[in-house]
Amino acid sequence: MYSNTPFGHGLTFNGFAKNLKLETILDCRVHSNGTLLFLVKWRNDGNRVRQIESSLLRTYSPQMLMDFYEKKMVDYHS
């Protein structure tokens, strides 16, 4: 099921499955297969920056995702 996704290739990390709390969304990028990935930091995960698929953020942290997009829009237009 996940074999053809960035998660299936070991490129992303699902902190939600490990009961970690999302600290911040830093940036986003598009994987070569077209999947939207976000660079995030998790609380209690050291200073690591990890990638997570957009579908997980939409499911588990939609408000933080909306805040990230809103900030990007304001930064872009200023």
N, CA, C and O atoms as a Tripos MOL2 file, in Angstrom:
@<TRIPOS>MOLECULE
protein
  312   311    78     0     0
PROTEIN
NO_CHARGES

@<TRIPOS>ATOM
      1 N           0.8160   -1.1960    0.0000 N.3       1 MET1
      2 CA          0.0000    0.0000    0.0000 C.3       1 MET1
      3 C           0.8600    1.2610    0.0000 C.2       1 MET1
      4 O           0.5990    2.1740   -0.7830 O.2       1 MET1
      5 N           1.8810    1.3360    0.8580 N.am      2 TYR2
      6 CA          2.7210    2.5210    0.9540 C.3       2 TYR2
      7 C           4.0000    2.4150    0.1290 C.2       2 TYR2
      8 O           4.8080    3.3440    0.1370 O.2       2 TYR2
      9 N           4.2000    1.3230   -0.5700 N.am      3 SER3
     10 CA          5.4850    1.0750   -1.2320 C.3       3 SER3
     11 C           5.8290    2.1110   -2.2840 C.2       3 SER3
     12 O           7.0110    2.3280   -2.5500 O.2       3 SER3
     13 N           4.8460    2.7630   -2.8950 N.am      4 ASN4
     14 CA          5.1190    3.7220   -3.9440 C.3       4 ASN4
     15 C           5.0350    5.1640   -3.4500 C.2       4 ASN4
     16 O           4.9010    6.0770   -4.2650 O.2       4 ASN4
     17 N           5.1100    5.3910   -2.1460 N.am      5 THR5
     18 CA          5.0400    6.7270   -1.5720 C.3       5 THR5
     19 C           6.3880    7.0820   -0.9520 C.2       5 THR5
     20 O           7.2080    6.1940   -0.7180 O.2       5 THR5
     21 N           6.6320    8.3720   -0.6800 N.am      6 PRO6
     22 CA          7.8640    8.7390    0.0180 C.3       6 PRO6
     23 C           7.9870    8.0390    1.3730 C.2       6 PRO6
     24 O           9.0910    7.6900    1.7900 O.2       6 PRO6
     25 N           6.8580    7.8330    2.0640 N.am      7 PHE7
     26 CA          6.8900    7.1240    3.3420 C.3       7 PHE7
     27 C           7.3650    5.6820    3.1340 C.2       7 PHE7
     28 O           8.1710    5.1710    3.9120 O.2       7 PHE7
     29 N           6.8690    5.0430    2.0970 N.am      8 GLY8
     30 CA          7.2630    3.6750    1.7910 C.3       8 GLY8
     31 C           8.7340    3.5350    1.4330 C.2       8 GLY8
     32 O           9.3300    2.4740    1.6160 O.2       8 GLY8
     33 N           9.3130    4.6100    0.9240 N.am      9 HIS9
     34 CA         10.7390    4.6060    0.5820 C.3       9 HIS9
     35 C          11.6080    5.0740    1.7480 C.2       9 HIS9
     36 O          12.8240    5.1910    1.5990 O.2       9 HIS9
     37 N          11.0030    5.3430    2.9010 N.am     10 GLY10
     38 CA         11.7580    5.7660    4.0780 C.3      10 GLY10
     39 C          12.1980    7.2160    4.0350 C.2      10 GLY10
     40 O          13.1280    7.5960    4.7450 O.2      10 GLY10
     41 N          11.5470    8.0380    3.2150 N.am     11 LEU11
     42 CA         11.9400    9.4360    3.0810 C.3      11 LEU11
     43 C          11.2010   10.3620    4.0400 C.2      11 LEU11
     44 O          11.6290   11.4950    4.2600 O.2      11 LEU11
     45 N          10.1020    9.8910    4.6060 N.am     12 THR12
     46 CA          9.3210   10.7450    5.5050 C.3      12 THR12
     47 C           9.1990   10.0810    6.8700 C.2      12 THR12
     48 O           9.4960    8.8970    7.0340 O.2      12 THR12
     49 N           8.7580   10.8660    7.8400 N.am     13 PHE13
     50 CA          8.6600   10.4200    9.2250 C.3      13 PHE13
     51 C           7.3010   10.8420    9.7520 C.2      13 PHE13
     52 O           6.9380   12.0150    9.6610 O.2      13 PHE13
     53 N           6.5400    9.8930   10.3070 N.am     14 ASN14
     54 CA          5.2290   10.1990   10.8680 C.3      14 ASN14
     55 C           5.3350   10.2900   12.3820 C.2      14 ASN14
     56 O           5.1800    9.2900   13.0820 O.2      14 ASN14
     57 N           5.5960   11.4800   12.8830 N.am     15 GLY15
     58 CA          5.6860   11.6960   14.3210 C.3      15 GLY15
     59 C           4.3590   11.5060   15.0250 C.2      15 GLY15
     60 O           4.3290   11.1840   16.2120 O.2      15 GLY15
     61 N           3.2530   11.7030   14.3070 N.am     16 PHE16
     62 CA          1.9270   11.5030   14.9090 C.3      16 PHE16
     63 C           1.7740   10.0600   15.3720 C.2      16 PHE16
     64 O           1.1640    9.8050   16.4100 O.2      16 PHE16
     65 N           2.3230    9.1110   14.6110 N.am     17 ALA17
     66 CA          2.2380    7.6900   14.9710 C.3      17 ALA17
     67 C           3.0610    7.3790   16.2160 C.2      17 ALA17
     68 O           2.8340    6.3660   16.8760 O.2      17 ALA17
     69 N           4.0170    8.2490   16.5370 N.am     18 LYS18
     70 CA          4.8530    8.0650   17.7230 C.3      18 LYS18
     71 C           4.4020    8.9770   18.8700 C.2      18 LYS18
     72 O           5.1240    9.1560   19.8510 O.2      18 LYS18
     73 N           3.2050    9.5490   18.7360 N.am     19 ASN19
     74 CA          2.6160   10.4530   19.7390 C.3      19 ASN19
     75 C           3.4560   11.6910   19.9970 C.2      19 ASN19
     76 O           3.4370   12.2290   21.1040 O.2      19 ASN19
     77 N           4.1950   12.1520   18.9940 N.am     20 LEU20
     78 CA          4.9220   13.4040   19.1100 C.3      20 LEU20
     79 C           3.9970   14.5550   18.7520 C.2      20 LEU20
     80 O           3.0460   14.3870   17.9900 O.2      20 LEU20
     81 N           4.2800   15.7120   19.3020 N.am     21 LYS21
     82 CA          3.5080   16.9210   19.0030 C.3      21 LYS21
     83 C           4.2820   17.7420   17.9830 C.2      21 LYS21
     84 O           5.4960   17.9110   18.0910 O.2      21 LYS21
     85 N           3.5650   18.2440   16.9990 N.am     22 LEU22
     86 CA          4.1780   19.0670   15.9680 C.3      22 LEU22
     87 C           4.5600   20.4180   16.5770 C.2      22 LEU22
     88 O           3.7390   21.0810   17.2110 O.2      22 LEU22
     89 N           5.8100   20.8100   16.3750 N.am     23 GLU23
     90 CA          6.2770   22.0900   16.9100 C.3      23 GLU23
     91 C           6.0880   23.2030   15.8890 C.2      23 GLU23
     92 O           5.4930   24.2390   16.1870 O.2      23 GLU23
     93 N           6.5990   22.9800   14.6810 N.am     24 THR24
     94 CA          6.4800   24.0050   13.6510 C.3      24 THR24
     95 C           6.6400   23.4030   12.2580 C.2      24 THR24
     96 O           7.2980   22.3780   12.0750 O.2      24 THR24
     97 N           6.0260   24.0600   11.2900 N.am     25 ILE25
     98 CA          6.2060   23.7210    9.8790 C.3      25 ILE25
     99 C           7.1860   24.7400    9.3230 C.2      25 ILE25
    100 O           6.9440   25.9440    9.4020 O.2      25 ILE25
    101 N           8.2850   24.2670    8.7630 N.am     26 LEU26
    102 CA          9.3450   25.1550    8.3110 C.3      26 LEU26
    103 C           9.2460   25.5220    6.8350 C.2      26 LEU26
    104 O           9.4560   26.6780    6.4660 O.2      26 LEU26
    105 N           8.9270   24.5470    5.9930 N.am     27 ASP27
    106 CA          8.9090   24.7890    4.5570 C.3      27 ASP27
    107 C           8.1960   23.6360    3.8730 C.2      27 ASP27
    108 O           7.8190   22.6600    4.5210 O.2      27 ASP27
    109 N           8.0100   23.7460    2.5690 N.am     28 CYS28
    110 CA          7.4130   22.6550    1.8030 C.3      28 CYS28
    111 C           8.1590   22.4840    0.4980 C.2      28 CYS28
    112 O           8.8270   23.4020    0.0210 O.2      28 CYS28
    113 N           8.0370   21.2910   -0.0750 N.am     29 ARG29
    114 CA          8.6650   20.9770   -1.3550 C.3      29 ARG29
    115 C           7.8750   19.8600   -2.0230 C.2      29 ARG29
    116 O           7.0650   19.1900   -1.3810 O.2      29 ARG29
    117 N           8.1110   19.6700   -3.2870 N.am     30 VAL30
    118 CA          7.4250   18.6260   -4.0490 C.3      30 VAL30
    119 C           8.4120   17.4980   -4.3300 C.2      30 VAL30
    120 O           9.4960   17.7290   -4.8660 O.2      30 VAL30
    121 N           8.0260   16.2740   -3.9630 N.am     31 HIS31
    122 CA          8.8350   15.0810   -4.2350 C.3      31 HIS31
    123 C           8.7950   14.8050   -5.7350 C.2      31 HIS31
    124 O           7.8920   15.2790   -6.4260 O.2      31 HIS31
    125 N           9.7510   14.0550   -6.2400 N.am     32 SER32
    126 CA          9.8230   13.7690   -7.6760 C.3      32 SER32
    127 C           8.5840   13.0530   -8.2110 C.2      32 SER32
    128 O           8.3060   13.1190   -9.4080 O.2      32 SER32
    129 N           7.8260   12.3630   -7.3310 N.am     33 ASN33
    130 CA          6.6070   11.6960   -7.7940 C.3      33 ASN33
    131 C           5.3850   12.6090   -7.7030 C.2      33 ASN33
    132 O           4.2690   12.1730   -7.9860 O.2      33 ASN33
    133 N           5.5820   13.8740   -7.3090 N.am     34 GLY34
    134 CA          4.4920   14.8390   -7.2430 C.3      34 GLY34
    135 C           3.8630   14.9980   -5.8700 C.2      34 GLY34
    136 O           2.9770   15.8360   -5.6990 O.2      34 GLY34
    137 N           4.2940   14.2210   -4.8880 N.am     35 THR35
    138 CA          3.7530   14.3140   -3.5390 C.3      35 THR35
    139 C           4.2840   15.5720   -2.8560 C.2      35 THR35
    140 O           5.4820   15.8540   -2.9010 O.2      35 THR35
    141 N           3.3850   16.3230   -2.2230 N.am     36 LEU36
    142 CA          3.7740   17.5120   -1.4800 C.3      36 LEU36
    143 C           4.2820   17.0940   -0.1040 C.2      36 LEU36
    144 O           3.5770   16.4230    0.6500 O.2      36 LEU36
    145 N           5.5060   17.4970    0.2150 N.am     37 LEU37
    146 CA          6.1350   17.1650    1.4930 C.3      37 LEU37
    147 C           6.4180   18.4480    2.2610 C.2      37 LEU37
    148 O           6.7060   19.4900    1.6730 O.2      37 LEU37
    149 N           6.3320   18.3560    3.5790 N.am     38 PHE38
    150 CA          6.6220   19.4970    4.4380 C.3      38 PHE38
    151 C           7.8070   19.1870    5.3280 C.2      38 PHE38
    152 O           7.9550   18.0610    5.8030 O.2      38 PHE38
    153 N           8.6500   20.1790    5.5540 N.am     39 LEU39
    154 CA          9.7490   20.0770    6.4980 C.3      39 LEU39
    155 C           9.2250   20.5690    7.8400 C.2      39 LEU39
    156 O           8.7560   21.7020    7.9520 O.2      39 LEU39
    157 N           9.3040   19.7250    8.8500 N.am     40 VAL40
    158 CA          8.7210   20.0530   10.1530 C.3      40 VAL40
    159 C           9.7040   19.7380   11.2790 C.2      40 VAL40
    160 O          10.6670   18.9910   11.1060 O.2      40 VAL40
    161 N           9.4270   20.3320   12.4280 N.am     41 LYS41
    162 CA         10.1420   19.9980   13.6600 C.3      41 LYS41
    163 C           9.1030   19.4830   14.6480 C.2      41 LYS41
    164 O           8.0020   20.0220   14.7560 O.2      41 LYS41
    165 N           9.4740   18.4390   15.3580 N.am     42 TRP42
    166 CA          8.6150   17.8360   16.3690 C.3      42 TRP42
    167 C           9.1390   18.1840   17.7570 C.2      42 TRP42
    168 O          10.3490   18.2900   17.9540 O.2      42 TRP42
    169 N           8.2450   18.3600   18.7100 N.am     43 ARG43
    170 CA          8.6730   18.5440   20.0970 C.3      43 ARG43
    171 C           9.2880   17.2420   20.5940 C.2      43 ARG43
    172 O           8.8480   16.1580   20.2130 O.2      43 ARG43
    173 N          10.2880   17.3490   21.4310 N.am     44 ASN44
    174 CA         10.9780   16.1930   22.0270 C.3      44 ASN44
    175 C          11.6230   15.2860   20.9790 C.2      44 ASN44
    176 O          11.7430   14.0800   21.1930 O.2      44 ASN44
    177 N          12.0390   15.8580   19.8520 N.am     45 ASP45
    178 CA         12.7240   15.0880   18.8110 C.3      45 ASP45
    179 C          14.0800   15.7150   18.4920 C.2      45 ASP45
    180 O          14.6030   15.5510   17.3900 O.2      45 ASP45
    181 N          14.6380   16.4230   19.4510 N.am     46 GLY46
    182 CA         15.9220   17.0760   19.2240 C.3      46 GLY46
    183 C          15.7940   18.2090   18.2240 C.2      46 GLY46
    184 O          14.7200   18.7920   18.0740 O.2      46 GLY46
    185 N          16.8620   18.5170   17.5550 N.am     47 ASN47
    186 CA         16.8680   19.6000   16.5640 C.3      47 ASN47
    187 C          16.6720   19.0840   15.1460 C.2      47 ASN47
    188 O          16.9850   19.7790   14.1800 O.2      47 ASN47
    189 N          16.1580   17.8750   15.0220 N.am     48 ARG48
    190 CA         15.9900   17.2790   13.6930 C.3      48 ARG48
    191 C          14.8690   17.9570   12.9050 C.2      48 ARG48
    192 O          13.8210   18.3060   13.4470 O.2      48 ARG48
    193 N          15.1210   18.1270   11.6390 N.am     49 VAL49
    194 CA         14.0970   18.5770   10.6960 C.3      49 VAL49
    195 C          13.7150   17.3570    9.8880 C.2      49 VAL49
    196 O          14.5720   16.6960    9.3000 O.2      49 VAL49
    197 N          12.4300   17.0610    9.8600 N.am     50 ARG50
    198 CA         11.9640   15.8490    9.1750 C.3      50 ARG50
    199 C          10.9300   16.2040    8.1110 C.2      50 ARG50
    200 O          10.2950   17.2570    8.1600 O.2      50 ARG50
    201 N          10.7820   15.3010    7.1550 N.am     51 GLN51
    202 CA          9.7650   15.4610    6.1190 C.3      51 GLN51
    203 C           8.5160   14.6740    6.4920 C.2      51 GLN51
    204 O           8.5900   13.5850    7.0610 O.2      51 GLN51
    205 N           7.3640   15.2570    6.1550 N.am     52 ILE52
    206 CA          6.0920   14.5690    6.3650 C.3      52 ILE52
    207 C           5.1930   14.8690    5.1690 C.2      52 ILE52
    208 O           5.2520   15.9550    4.5930 O.2      52 ILE52
    209 N           4.3740   13.9120    4.8080 N.am     53 GLU53
    210 CA          3.4800   14.0950    3.6740 C.3      53 GLU53
    211 C           2.3190   15.0240    4.0390 C.2      53 GLU53
    212 O           1.8530   15.0380    5.1780 O.2      53 GLU53
    213 N           1.8740   15.7800    3.0730 N.am     54 SER54
    214 CA          0.8090   16.7590    3.3020 C.3      54 SER54
    215 C          -0.4890   16.1130    3.7840 C.2      54 SER54
    216 O          -1.2290   16.7220    4.5560 O.2      54 SER54
    217 N          -0.7720   14.9000    3.3430 N.am     55 SER55
    218 CA         -2.0190   14.2400    3.7500 C.3      55 SER55
    219 C          -2.0700   14.0380    5.2620 C.2      55 SER55
    220 O          -3.1420   14.1300    5.8590 O.2      55 SER55
    221 N          -0.9230   13.7620    5.8880 N.am     56 LEU56
    222 CA         -0.9000   13.5890    7.3370 C.3      56 LEU56
    223 C          -1.1190   14.9110    8.0530 C.2      56 LEU56
    224 O          -1.8120   14.9560    9.0700 O.2      56 LEU56
    225 N          -0.5380   15.9850    7.5390 N.am     57 LEU57
    226 CA         -0.7580   17.2940    8.1610 C.3      57 LEU57
    227 C          -2.2100   17.7320    8.0270 C.2      57 LEU57
    228 O          -2.7830   18.2860    8.9650 O.2      57 LEU57
    229 N          -2.8050   17.4870    6.8630 N.am     58 ARG58
    230 CA         -4.2200   17.8490    6.6870 C.3      58 ARG58
    231 C          -5.1170   17.0880    7.6540 C.2      58 ARG58
    232 O          -6.1370   17.6140    8.1000 O.2      58 ARG58
    233 N          -4.7470   15.8630    7.9770 N.am     59 THR59
    234 CA         -5.5490   15.0330    8.8720 C.3      59 THR59
    235 C          -5.3350   15.3850   10.3330 C.2      59 THR59
    236 O          -6.3020   15.5530   11.0760 O.2      59 THR59
    237 N          -4.0740   15.5010   10.7570 N.am     60 TYR60
    238 CA         -3.7640   15.6230   12.1750 C.3      60 TYR60
    239 C          -3.4990   17.0320   12.6700 C.2      60 TYR60
    240 O          -3.6020   17.2930   13.8690 O.2      60 TYR60
    241 N          -3.1610   17.9460   11.7720 N.am     61 SER61
    242 CA         -2.8360   19.3060   12.2100 C.3      61 SER61
    243 C          -3.2880   20.3430   11.1820 C.2      61 SER61
    244 O          -2.4750   21.1250   10.6900 O.2      61 SER61
    245 N          -4.5780   20.3510   10.8580 N.am     62 PRO62
    246 CA         -5.0420   21.2580    9.7970 C.3      62 PRO62
    247 C          -4.8830   22.7400   10.1500 C.2      62 PRO62
    248 O          -4.6040   23.5510    9.2670 O.2      62 PRO62
    249 N          -5.0530   23.1040   11.4120 N.am     63 GLN63
    250 CA         -4.9310   24.5170   11.7690 C.3      63 GLN63
    251 C          -3.5020   25.0180   11.6010 C.2      63 GLN63
    252 O          -3.2890   26.1250   11.1070 O.2      63 GLN63
    253 N          -2.5300   24.2200   12.0030 N.am     64 MET64
    254 CA         -1.1390   24.6290   11.8370 C.3      64 MET64
    255 C          -0.7830   24.7160   10.3540 C.2      64 MET64
    256 O          -0.0030   25.5800    9.9530 O.2      64 MET64
    257 N          -1.3410   23.8410    9.5550 N.am     65 LEU65
    258 CA         -1.1050   23.8780    8.1120 C.3      65 LEU65
    259 C          -1.6970   25.1510    7.5060 C.2      65 LEU65
    260 O          -1.0620   25.7980    6.6730 O.2      65 LEU65
    261 N          -2.9040   25.5070    7.9200 N.am     66 MET66
    262 CA         -3.5170   26.7510    7.4260 C.3      66 MET66
    263 C          -2.7030   27.9690    7.8540 C.2      66 MET66
    264 O          -2.5240   28.9030    7.0720 O.2      66 MET66
    265 N          -2.2120   27.9640    9.0930 N.am     67 ASP67
    266 CA         -1.3800   29.0660    9.5740 C.3      67 ASP67
    267 C          -0.1020   29.1860    8.7530 C.2      67 ASP67
    268 O           0.3410   30.2930    8.4480 O.2      67 ASP67
    269 N           0.4900   28.0500    8.3950 N.am     68 PHE68
    270 CA          1.6980   28.0500    7.5770 C.3      68 PHE68
    271 C           1.4150   28.6890    6.2110 C.2      68 PHE68
    272 O           2.1680   29.5530    5.7620 O.2      68 PHE68
    273 N           0.3320   28.2630    5.5540 N.am     69 TYR69
    274 CA         -0.0080   28.8210    4.2450 C.3      69 TYR69
    275 C          -0.3140   30.3100    4.3430 C.2      69 TYR69
    276 O           0.0730   31.0870    3.4710 O.2      69 TYR69
    277 N          -1.0020   30.7010    5.3930 N.am     70 GLU70
    278 CA         -1.3300   32.1110    5.5760 C.3      70 GLU70
    279 C          -0.0570   32.9480    5.7200 C.2      70 GLU70
    280 O           0.0590   34.0160    5.1190 O.2      70 GLU70
    281 N           0.8800   32.4670    6.5060 N.am     71 LYS71
    282 CA          2.1480   33.1760    6.6900 C.3      71 LYS71
    283 C           2.9040   33.2540    5.3630 C.2      71 LYS71
    284 O           3.4770   34.2950    5.0410 O.2      71 LYS71
    285 N           2.9120   32.1730    4.5960 N.am     72 LYS72
    286 CA          3.5920   32.1650    3.2900 C.3      72 LYS72
    287 C           2.9850   33.2120    2.3460 C.2      72 LYS72
    288 O           3.6990   33.8960    1.6130 O.2      72 LYS72
    289 N           1.6530   33.3190    2.3800 N.am     73 MET73
    290 CA          0.9740   34.2830    1.5290 C.3      73 MET73
    291 C           1.3280   35.7130    1.9310 C.2      73 MET73
    292 O           1.5850   36.5580    1.0730 O.2      73 MET73
    293 N           1.3400   35.9800    3.2310 N.am     74 VAL74
    294 CA          1.6810   37.3230    3.7100 C.3      74 VAL74
    295 C           3.1250   37.6540    3.3570 C.2      74 VAL74
    296 O           3.4070   38.7590    2.8930 O.2      74 VAL74
    297 N           4.0490   36.7070    3.5690 N.am     75 ASP75
    298 CA          5.4540   36.9370    3.2350 C.3      75 ASP75
    299 C           5.6410   37.1830    1.7450 C.2      75 ASP75
    300 O           6.4550   38.0140    1.3400 O.2      75 ASP75
    301 N           4.8790   36.4510    0.9320 N.am     76 TYR76
    302 CA          5.0040   36.5650   -0.5250 C.3      76 TYR76
    303 C           4.5570   37.9420   -1.0050 C.2      76 TYR76
    304 O           5.1480   38.5070   -1.9260 O.2      76 TYR76
    305 N           3.5170   38.4750   -0.3810 N.am     77 HIS77
    306 CA          2.9500   39.7460   -0.8330 C.3      77 HIS77
    307 C           3.5390   40.9510   -0.1250 C.2      77 HIS77
    308 O           3.0850   42.0720   -0.3530 O.2      77 HIS77
    309 N           4.5240   40.7590    0.7160 N.am     78 SER78
    310 CA          5.1100   41.9350    1.3880 C.3      78 SER78
    311 C           6.5090   42.2130    0.9070 C.2      78 SER78
    312 O           7.1430   43.1630    1.3670 O.2      78 SER78
@<TRIPOS>BOND
     1     1     2 1
     2     2     3 1
     3     3     4 2
     4     3     5 am
     5     5     6 1
     6     6     7 1
     7     7     8 2
     8     7     9 am
     9     9    10 1
    10    10    11 1
    11    11    12 2
    12    11    13 am
    13    13    14 1
    14    14    15 1
    15    15    16 2
    16    15    17 am
    17    17    18 1
    18    18    19 1
    19    19    20 2
    20    19    21 am
    21    21    22 1
    22    22    23 1
    23    23    24 2
    24    23    25 am
    25    25    26 1
    26    26    27 1
    27    27    28 2
    28    27    29 am
    29    29    30 1
    30    30    31 1
    31    31    32 2
    32    31    33 am
    33    33    34 1
    34    34    35 1
    35    35    36 2
    36    35    37 am
    37    37    38 1
    38    38    39 1
    39    39    40 2
    40    39    41 am
    41    41    42 1
    42    42    43 1
    43    43    44 2
    44    43    45 am
    45    45    46 1
    46    46    47 1
    47    47    48 2
    48    47    49 am
    49    49    50 1
    50    50    51 1
    51    51    52 2
    52    51    53 am
    53    53    54 1
    54    54    55 1
    55    55    56 2
    56    55    57 am
    57    57    58 1
    58    58    59 1
    59    59    60 2
    60    59    61 am
    61    61    62 1
    62    62    63 1
    63    63    64 2
    64    63    65 am
    65    65    66 1
    66    66    67 1
    67    67    68 2
    68    67    69 am
    69    69    70 1
    70    70    71 1
    71    71    72 2
    72    71    73 am
    73    73    74 1
    74    74    75 1
    75    75    76 2
    76    75    77 am
    77    77    78 1
    78    78    79 1
    79    79    80 2
    80    79    81 am
    81    81    82 1
    82    82    83 1
    83    83    84 2
    84    83    85 am
    85    85    86 1
    86    86    87 1
    87    87    88 2
    88    87    89 am
    89    89    90 1
    90    90    91 1
    91    91    92 2
    92    91    93 am
    93    93    94 1
    94    94    95 1
    95    95    96 2
    96    95    97 am
    97    97    98 1
    98    98    99 1
    99    99   100 2
   100    99   101 am
   101   101   102 1
   102   102   103 1
   103   103   104 2
   104   103   105 am
   105   105   106 1
   106   106   107 1
   107   107   108 2
   108   107   109 am
   109   109   110 1
   110   110   111 1
   111   111   112 2
   112   111   113 am
   113   113   114 1
   114   114   115 1
   115   115   116 2
   116   115   117 am
   117   117   118 1
   118   118   119 1
   119   119   120 2
   120   119   121 am
   121   121   122 1
   122   122   123 1
   123   123   124 2
   124   123   125 am
   125   125   126 1
   126   126   127 1
   127   127   128 2
   128   127   129 am
   129   129   130 1
   130   130   131 1
   131   131   132 2
   132   131   133 am
   133   133   134 1
   134   134   135 1
   135   135   136 2
   136   135   137 am
   137   137   138 1
   138   138   139 1
   139   139   140 2
   140   139   141 am
   141   141   142 1
   142   142   143 1
   143   143   144 2
   144   143   145 am
   145   145   146 1
   146   146   147 1
   147   147   148 2
   148   147   149 am
   149   149   150 1
   150   150   151 1
   151   151   152 2
   152   151   153 am
   153   153   154 1
   154   154   155 1
   155   155   156 2
   156   155   157 am
   157   157   158 1
   158   158   159 1
   159   159   160 2
   160   159   161 am
   161   161   162 1
   162   162   163 1
   163   163   164 2
   164   163   165 am
   165   165   166 1
   166   166   167 1
   167   167   168 2
   168   167   169 am
   169   169   170 1
   170   170   171 1
   171   171   172 2
   172   171   173 am
   173   173   174 1
   174   174   175 1
   175   175   176 2
   176   175   177 am
   177   177   178 1
   178   178   179 1
   179   179   180 2
   180   179   181 am
   181   181   182 1
   182   182   183 1
   183   183   184 2
   184   183   185 am
   185   185   186 1
   186   186   187 1
   187   187   188 2
   188   187   189 am
   189   189   190 1
   190   190   191 1
   191   191   192 2
   192   191   193 am
   193   193   194 1
   194   194   195 1
   195   195   196 2
   196   195   197 am
   197   197   198 1
   198   198   199 1
   199   199   200 2
   200   199   201 am
   201   201   202 1
   202   202   203 1
   203   203   204 2
   204   203   205 am
   205   205   206 1
   206   206   207 1
   207   207   208 2
   208   207   209 am
   209   209   210 1
   210   210   211 1
   211   211   212 2
   212   211   213 am
   213   213   214 1
   214   214   215 1
   215   215   216 2
   216   215   217 am
   217   217   218 1
   218   218   219 1
   219   219   220 2
   220   219   221 am
   221   221   222 1
   222   222   223 1
   223   223   224 2
   224   223   225 am
   225   225   226 1
   226   226   227 1
   227   227   228 2
   228   227   229 am
   229   229   230 1
   230   230   231 1
   231   231   232 2
   232   231   233 am
   233   233   234 1
   234   234   235 1
   235   235   236 2
   236   235   237 am
   237   237   238 1
   238   238   239 1
   239   239   240 2
   240   239   241 am
   241   241   242 1
   242   242   243 1
   243   243   244 2
   244   243   245 am
   245   245   246 1
   246   246   247 1
   247   247   248 2
   248   247   249 am
   249   249   250 1
   250   250   251 1
   251   251   252 2
   252   251   253 am
   253   253   254 1
   254   254   255 1
   255   255   256 2
   256   255   257 am
   257   257   258 1
   258   258   259 1
   259   259   260 2
   260   259   261 am
   261   261   262 1
   262   262   263 1
   263   263   264 2
   264   263   265 am
   265   265   266 1
   266   266   267 1
   267   267   268 2
   268   267   269 am
   269   269   270 1
   270   270   271 1
   271   271   272 2
   272   271   273 am
   273   273   274 1
   274   274   275 1
   275   275   276 2
   276   275   277 am
   277   277   278 1
   278   278   279 1
   279   279   280 2
   280   279   281 am
   281   281   282 1
   282   282   283 1
   283   283   284 2
   284   283   285 am
   285   285   286 1
   286   286   287 1
   287   287   288 2
   288   287   289 am
   289   289   290 1
   290   290   291 1
   291   291   292 2
   292   291   293 am
   293   293   294 1
   294   294   295 1
   295   295   296 2
   296   295   297 am
   297   297   298 1
   298   298   299 1
   299   299   300 2
   300   299   301 am
   301   301   302 1
   302   302   303 1
   303   303   304 2
   304   303   305 am
   305   305   306 1
   306   306   307 1
   307   307   308 2
   308   307   309 am
   309   309   310 1
   310   310   311 1
   311   311   312 2
@<TRIPOS>SUBSTRUCTURE
     1 MET1         2 RESIDUE 1 A MET
     2 TYR2         6 RESIDUE 1 A TYR
     3 SER3        10 RESIDUE 1 A SER
     4 ASN4        14 RESIDUE 1 A ASN
     5 THR5        18 RESIDUE 1 A THR
     6 PRO6        22 RESIDUE 1 A PRO
     7 PHE7        26 RESIDUE 1 A PHE
     8 GLY8        30 RESIDUE 1 A GLY
     9 HIS9        34 RESIDUE 1 A HIS
    10 GLY10       38 RESIDUE 1 A GLY
    11 LEU11       42 RESIDUE 1 A LEU
    12 THR12       46 RESIDUE 1 A THR
    13 PHE13       50 RESIDUE 1 A PHE
    14 ASN14       54 RESIDUE 1 A ASN
    15 GLY15       58 RESIDUE 1 A GLY
    16 PHE16       62 RESIDUE 1 A PHE
    17 ALA17       66 RESIDUE 1 A ALA
    18 LYS18       70 RESIDUE 1 A LYS
    19 ASN19       74 RESIDUE 1 A ASN
    20 LEU20       78 RESIDUE 1 A LEU
    21 LYS21       82 RESIDUE 1 A LYS
    22 LEU22       86 RESIDUE 1 A LEU
    23 GLU23       90 RESIDUE 1 A GLU
    24 THR24       94 RESIDUE 1 A THR
    25 ILE25       98 RESIDUE 1 A ILE
    26 LEU26      102 RESIDUE 1 A LEU
    27 ASP27      106 RESIDUE 1 A ASP
    28 CYS28      110 RESIDUE 1 A CYS
    29 ARG29      114 RESIDUE 1 A ARG
    30 VAL30      118 RESIDUE 1 A VAL
    31 HIS31      122 RESIDUE 1 A HIS
    32 SER32      126 RESIDUE 1 A SER
    33 ASN33      130 RESIDUE 1 A ASN
    34 GLY34      134 RESIDUE 1 A GLY
    35 THR35      138 RESIDUE 1 A THR
    36 LEU36      142 RESIDUE 1 A LEU
    37 LEU37      146 RESIDUE 1 A LEU
    38 PHE38      150 RESIDUE 1 A PHE
    39 LEU39      154 RESIDUE 1 A LEU
    40 VAL40      158 RESIDUE 1 A VAL
    41 LYS41      162 RESIDUE 1 A LYS
    42 TRP42      166 RESIDUE 1 A TRP
    43 ARG43      170 RESIDUE 1 A ARG
    44 ASN44      174 RESIDUE 1 A ASN
    45 ASP45      178 RESIDUE 1 A ASP
    46 GLY46      182 RESIDUE 1 A GLY
    47 ASN47      186 RESIDUE 1 A ASN
    48 ARG48      190 RESIDUE 1 A ARG
    49 VAL49      194 RESIDUE 1 A VAL
    50 ARG50      198 RESIDUE 1 A ARG
    51 GLN51      202 RESIDUE 1 A GLN
    52 ILE52      206 RESIDUE 1 A ILE
    53 GLU53      210 RESIDUE 1 A GLU
    54 SER54      214 RESIDUE 1 A SER
    55 SER55      218 RESIDUE 1 A SER
    56 LEU56      222 RESIDUE 1 A LEU
    57 LEU57      226 RESIDUE 1 A LEU
    58 ARG58      230 RESIDUE 1 A ARG
    59 THR59      234 RESIDUE 1 A THR
    60 TYR60      238 RESIDUE 1 A TYR
    61 SER61      242 RESIDUE 1 A SER
    62 PRO62      246 RESIDUE 1 A PRO
    63 GLN63      250 RESIDUE 1 A GLN
    64 MET64      254 RESIDUE 1 A MET
    65 LEU65      258 RESIDUE 1 A LEU
    66 MET66      262 RESIDUE 1 A MET
    67 ASP67      266 RESIDUE 1 A ASP
    68 PHE68      270 RESIDUE 1 A PHE
    69 TYR69      274 RESIDUE 1 A TYR
    70 GLU70      278 RESIDUE 1 A GLU
    71 LYS71      282 RESIDUE 1 A LYS
    72 LYS72      286 RESIDUE 1 A LYS
    73 MET73      290 RESIDUE 1 A MET
    74 VAL74      294 RESIDUE 1 A VAL
    75 ASP75      298 RESIDUE 1 A ASP
    76 TYR76      302 RESIDUE 1 A TYR
    77 HIS77      306 RESIDUE 1 A HIS
    78 SER78      310 RESIDUE 1 A SER
